[in-house]
Amino acid sequence: MTDLEGLRSELNRTLELGCRWLAGLDAVLPGDGGAREQRAADVERLVRLHQRAASSLINIGLLGGFSSGKSFLLSGLQGHLTLRQVIHGGVLADQFIGILPSAPTPTTSCPATVVPVKDSEGELRAGGRGFLRVRFTDSDVWEEIGPDLSPIEVAAYASTETNVTARRERHWDRVVAELELLIDGYQLPAKLYDLPGHGSPNEIHNQIVRDRVHNADCFIYVANATRSLSDDDLDLMRFLHAEHGGRRVVWVVTAIDRAMEIGLDNKPAWQATVDLNNRYLHENFTLPDGRPDLGFIGGGFLPVSPAMEARGAFEAASGEPDRVARGNELRAAGRMDDLRRVINDVVRSGAGRHHVALVAAQTRAALEPHWNVAVDELRTLRIPVDQLTGEHDALRSRVRTFSTVARSTIARLERLLDERLRTVDRAFSGRRALAHHLHGELDAQVRETDVRRPRNLHRVEVRKTQAIEEWLNQDGAPTPLWDQQFEAFKSDVVAILAEVVRESMTEDELPRARRINVDDLVPPAERSPAEVQDIVQRAAGIVSLVAPLATGVATALGVVTGGLALIPIGVAAAAGALYGGIGYRKSRRDSNDVARTDYINHLDLAAAQVRQNFISAAGQSGSEVIERAQRILGDRRSQLEQRIASIATRMTDSEHYDLEERIRALEPVVAEGREALTALTDLSRSPNP
């Protein structure tokens, strides 16, 4: 067992312990309906987290042009591509069935996520072809469609080119924003995002694509073996180049089974496609000194064939020795295991450990407030009867004081964030500002280039992205400065929270209190739409004071971040629209001189937009920290209020209390909760290899 497999096994064990522990609290804790409802809701959230998070160690975004074969490849990667032979026109024909629809002609599809889950008990009904969930553009609520649907039913939700009458009738007139497919059987511990591409006419789809790109740990760019890359692919590839932020890009040429003709050079046609595509990457994605950008290109394209692997499985299933041998040959020729090994290497290189640590921190943050209530209940049971009234009155006074301090604390944190953002914003000003840098790097190149031609414009745009990155990451520039400011801000938040919570404790509580640390600022795995809106509004309010945006702060926040990121966040890498949203577009009808002048003028706007987007992304990151701080303070207040209620119950119903029996029942529960929290704390600090 590898270290990562050991961590994953321990995470599974601890998540099971945490779910079981929280579900059993109702048997030993008193509480009104609200407290029980909150525990039940948290149990459901933890169960969902366990079912999903324990099975997925990496998030992968799949991008590619129309009909490149992304959905087909995704089905094959997870072992959900099957071959069946049918009679068509009196002839035996092959039909490949995947978990997502694929088509040989361009289709308009919505973003889809395939999530591996742990469903050993069958509760999720994710066996077979999986369980489909859909979110529509007119709602934030996920709707469960059902398990093991036919390919036609899934296609009716996934693509606008299919017959919507294959959907549930109530869904015929609704537009799908995104879909999610939960699968119990899988070959990779990976959540896979099937993304329709950059620049969809549906802005909601664009927003989701930006969000998924932001959340991805690595990317797979899919090209088809039947055609080599061309200028039609440049926009999407340039988008990925701007967005990848140092994350691994795995380049794949799929469908090599459809390009097996042997040429005069004695090589299959797909090999020529791979060679041409690699040359295309080397020519179009270069560093300023002209060398290929190997940080983006890597080792180039990997040829694969999901169809050959599926055909190999079909042959092997016959049980006939010759066909089994042929099936093994086909599987090897399909090279899908080579691709899986590459992805598993990314998991082992750090993404998997980061995932385990993050899930552990999120789980601990969900469990700890309930454990604190259990500890307080045990403490309450041990209070002598003649001290109950005094304890009750003292707690009520502490709650009033704490509530006042908590409100002022949030305002204080917002002011601190404002100061940190202003410090970073000042780094965009001065004699060596970004606009000055862009003009110095690009003006001469633009004046010598026909920017009306797509490939020429692409090269200038790539250089612009590189120039922005160079400027943002130099010493004293916004990226390293924000890294420093954000770490300092989180340290400030931890210190302030610790002080406020400590002041709400009695002297006998202090020695046993766990110290708040930066890991406590990790946001929950799930948020309601209202919580998301609160964070965006807070960020918009703070950022508007620092760097008012001509296009509107809230709009910029949406463009920059898509959904809400997990912290810590690398703003320059994570804020998608830093580069992707500031591309230059000019009609080819203009003269080249006019186009050149317009592009040079555009650099000033690009610099201004980078500044706005950077501060917006930083503000959103800081606002997430404040939101988590607010939740921690709210949990502390709830803890105090539940203790008041528990004391009041003892005071009014003391005759029916069997203290010794209740203490004996609660002590092992508190100990088991402490065991789970200790294990989760250790996992949340899992070291990198």
FENCORDA-V354095 format. One line per field, one symbol per residue. ss: DSSP state (~ for helix, > for strand, _ for the rest). phi: phi as a letter, one per 30 degrees, with the letter a starting at -180 (. if undefined). burial: b if it has 16 or more other ideal C-beta (glycine too) atoms within 10 Angstrom, else e. A space follows every 50 residues. Layout:
# FENCORDA-V354095
ss = ???
phi = ???
burial = ???
This chain:
# FENCORDA-V354095
ss = __~~~~~~~~~~~~~~~~~~~~~_~~~_____~~~~~~~~~~~~~~~~~~ ~~~____>>>>>>>_____~~~~~~~~____>>>>>>>__>>>>>>>___ ________>_>>>>>>______________>>>>>>_____>>>>>>___ ~~~~~~~~>____~~~__~~~____>>>>>>>>______>>>>>______ __~~~~~~~~~~~~~__>>>>>>>______~~~~~~~~~~~~~____>>> >>>>_~~~___>_____>~~~~~~~~~~~~~~~~_>_____>_~~~~___ >>>__~~~~~~~~~~~____~~~~~~~~~~~~~~_~~~~~~~~~~~~~~~ ~~~~~~~~~~~~~~~~~~~~~~~~~~~~~~~___~~~~~~~~~~~~~~~~ ~~~~~~~~~~~~~~~~~~~~~~~~~~_______~~~~~~~~~~~~~~___ ___~~~~~~~~~~~~~~~~~~~~____~~~~~~~~~~~~~~~~~~~~~~~ ~~~___~~~~_______~~~~_______~~~~~~~~~~~~~~~~~~____ __~~~~~~~~~_________~~~~_~~~_~~~_________~~~~~~~~~ ~~~~~~~~~~~~~~~~~~~~~~~~~~~~~~~~~~~~~~~~~~~~~~~~~~ ~~_~~~__~~~~~~~~~~~~~~~~~~~~~~~~~~_____
phi = .deddddddddedddddddddddddedbcdkdeddddddddddddddddd dcddcbcacbccbldehdjddddeedeciccbcbcbcbiibdbcbcccdc dbbdcebcccdbbccdbcbddiddhcdidjccbbccdcaccdcdckchdd edddddcdbdccddddddedcecccddabbbcbdcacbdbdccccdjdjd dcdddeddeddddddddabcccccddaddbddcdedddededcdhiddcc cbcciddcbcecdddicddddddddddddddddcbbdedjdddddcdidi dcdbbeddddddddddddidedddddddddddddhddddddedddddddl dddddedddddddddddeeddddddddddddcdeedcddddddddddddd dddddddddddddddddeddddddddddcjdcddeddddddceddddcbd dddedddeddddddeddddeddcdeideddddeddddddddddddddedd ddddcddddedcddddbddddddddbbdedddddddddddddddddbecd djddddddddcidcddcdcdeddddedecdcbdcbbdddddddddddddd dddddedddeeddddddddddddddddddddddddddddddddedddddd dcbddcccedddddddedddddddddddddddddceddd
burial = eeebeebbebbeebbbbbbebbbebeebbbbeeebeeebeebbebbbebb bbbbbbbbbbbbbbbbbbbbbbbbbbbbbbbbbeeeeeeeeeeeebbbbb bbeeeebebbbbbbbbbbbeeeebebeebbbbbbbbeeeeeebebebebe bebbbbbbbeebebebbbeebeebebbbbbbbbbebbbbbbbbbbbbbeb ebebbbbbbbbbbbbbbbbbbbbbbbbbbeeebbbbbbbbbbbbbebbbb bbbbbbbbbeeeeeeeebbbbbbbebbbebbeebbbeeeeebbeebbeeb bbbbbbbbbbbbbbbbeeeeeeeeebbeebbebbbbeebbebbbebbbee bbbbbbbbbbbbbbbbbbbbbbbbbbbbbbbebeeeebeebbeebeebbe ebeebbeebeeebbebbbebbebbbebbeeeeebbebbbebbeeebeebe bbeeeebbbbbbbbbbbbbebbeeeebbbebbeebbeebbebbbebbeeb beebeeeeeeeeeeebeebbbbbbbebeeeeeebbbebbbebbbebbebe eebbebbbbbbbebbbbbbbbbbbbbbbbbbbbbeeeeeeeeeebbeebb ebbeebbbbbbbbbbbbbbbbbbbbbbbbbbbbebbbbbbbbbbbbbebb eeeeeeeeeeebeeebeebbebbeebbebbbebbebeee
